[in-house]
Amino acid sequence: MNELALIKLETKFSHHENEIAELRKIVFEQQLTIAKFEKSLMALRDFIQPNADIGPGNEKPPHY
């Protein structure tokens, strides 16, 4: 393998490393955003239906 081909491969490898690092950063930030949304969704669910975890066992049948 000649020196020019080796330099091209090293350059491509370096760019790929940078791209992977950037993608990891983006995925990490997205995971933080998803966690915030999940927390907000649970708080909203608890606000709208505070007894949602009790289940249908405590509800009156529809004929009452």
C-alpha positions in Angstrom: 0.0 0.0 0.0 1.5 3.3 -1.0 1.8 6.3 1.3 -1.0 8.3 -0.4 -3.5 5.6 0.1 -2.6 5.2 3.7 -3.0 9.0 4.3 -6.4 8.9 2.6 -7.5 6.0 4.9 -6.2 7.7 8.0 -8.1 10.9 7.0 -11.3 9.0 6.4 -10.9 7.2 9.7 -10.3 10.5 11.5 -13.5 12.0 10.0 -15.5 8.9 10.9 -14.2 9.1 14.5 -15.4 12.7 14.7 -18.8 11.8 13.2 -19.3 9.0 15.7 -18.4 11.3 18.6 -20.9 13.8 17.4 -23.6 11.2 16.9 -23.0 9.9 20.5 -23.4 13.4 21.8 -26.7 13.8 19.9 -28.0 10.5 21.1 -27.1 11.3 24.7 -28.9 14.7 24.5 -32.0 13.0 22.9 -32.1 10.5 25.7 -32.0 13.3 28.3 -34.9 15.0 26.4 -36.9 11.7 26.3 -36.4 11.3 30.1 -37.7 14.8 30.7 -40.7 14.1 28.5 -41.4 10.9 30.3 -41.2 12.6 33.7 -43.6 15.4 32.5 -46.0 12.8 31.0 -46.1 10.9 34.3 -46.7 14.2 36.3 -49.5 15.2 33.8 -51.1 11.7 34.1 -51.0 11.9 37.9 -52.5 15.4 37.8 -55.3 14.3 35.4 -56.0 10.9 37.1 -54.6 11.0 40.6 -55.9 7.5 41.4 -55.0 5.9 38.1 -53.0 3.2 39.9 -56.0 2.0 41.9 -57.5 0.2 38.9 -61.1 -0.7 38.0 -61.8 -2.7 41.2 -62.9 0.4 43.0 -65.3 1.6 40.3 -69.1 1.1 40.5 -70.6 -1.2 37.9 -72.3 0.7 35.0 -75.8 -0.3 36.1 -75.6 1.9 39.3 
